[in-house]
Amino acid sequence: MKDLLVILLLAIPFVVYPQTEEVLPKNESPDFKSLFDAKPPTGVSCYRIPAIVTAPNGDLVAAIDERVPSCGDLKWSNDINIVIRRSADNGDSWTEIETVVDYPWGKSASDPSMIVDNVTGAIFLFFNFMDLDLEKDIYYLKVIKSTDNGQTWSTPIDITTQITKPEWHNDFKFITSGRGIQTSSGKLLHTLVNLENSLHLFGSDDHGENWYLIDTPITPGDESKIVELADGTWMINSRVNDQGIRFVHTSTDKGATWHSKPDASLVDPGCNASIIRYTSVEEGADKNRLLFSNAKSKDNRRNITVRISYDEGQSWTEGKTIYGGSSAYSSLSILANGDIGLLFEKDDYQENVFVRFSLHWLTDGKDRYDIE
């Protein structure tokens, strides 16, 4: 009987520990690791638009714009490259900056985002492209792929015609930076913004061999992130400018129709944010948890905060401030050891830092998550 009890205990992958006052990490502050810093003598004006994922082997892959002549967005910069850094030890140390997309002067790549296919082990890195010399203001949407956890990458493939309409050719359109998801069915999903024709989803049912547009406009919406809820519902959390809050869109029919509503509890200055699943009862955890990070401020890009939802996004904790100063875009990932990783823009886009912390720290000891 004793041996059986031991076996049963070992089979439980998640453990929730009782609150213990003497070990509460209230006064601890996670260390910030500067990953992308444009201070001289780099010759780079700024690094912007961070994205981070955890590769199938547990490595971290952090991608970002390397904006060389100016800090301007795609249509205003003749030289933006996509660069990455990788970590094999949960963010303790990182490789040097590696360039994965670099076009000749006059052609730029911007706004990296990634999807990890946990079935095939591939990582897809999407970006937006413009030839400012020949087709200024015309956006093309491209993807590269890694099958070795981000160590090497394929040549870019243009998927613009697969995921947009011909009549959108001249429109201001872009794949949202940060990350997309793989659903429980294996489908790959990501968000696409057309400022003239609303927010849309695009996806793949064959592990990235082909991509397609889900042709249902979602409004209001700008830069957005999608998660799959426990019951299979798709939920998008979206930036909406000039309203001071986030909008939430849900679909129970795989994107054919959407229910949209503001979430006044999620204060936001009109900035890209991040939402990911942390734990799932379906996958053996004690409870469902979602995480959300953004600049928690109505009017200014500052106060990067991480919140938790225990009811699939119906409500959120007040969260914990990670950095109270100037801060903007952020990207979350769950590390191989169960910690939470956050990459965000800091101090008026002068620096992009990685910070790692546990659920125990985030909740001041009220919740805990461990992998055995």
Secondary structure, DSSP 8 states (H G I E B T S, - for coil): -HHHHHHHHHT--B------GGG--TT----EEEEEE--TTS--SEEEEEEEEE-TTS-EEEEEEEE-S-S--GGG-S-EEEEEEEESSTTSS----EEEE---TTEEEEEEEEEE-TTT--EEEEEEEEETTTSTT--EEEEEEESSTTSS----EE-HHHHS-GGGTTS-EEE-SEE-EE-TTS-EEEEEEETTTEEEEEEESSTTSS-EEEEEEESS-SSEEEEE-TTS-EEEEE--TTSSEEEEEEESSTTSS-EEEEEEEEE-SS---EEEEEE-GGGT-SS-EEEEEEE--SSSSEEEEEEEESSTTS-----EEEEEEEEEEEEEEE-TTS-EEEEEEETTTTEEEEEEE-HHHHTTTS----B-
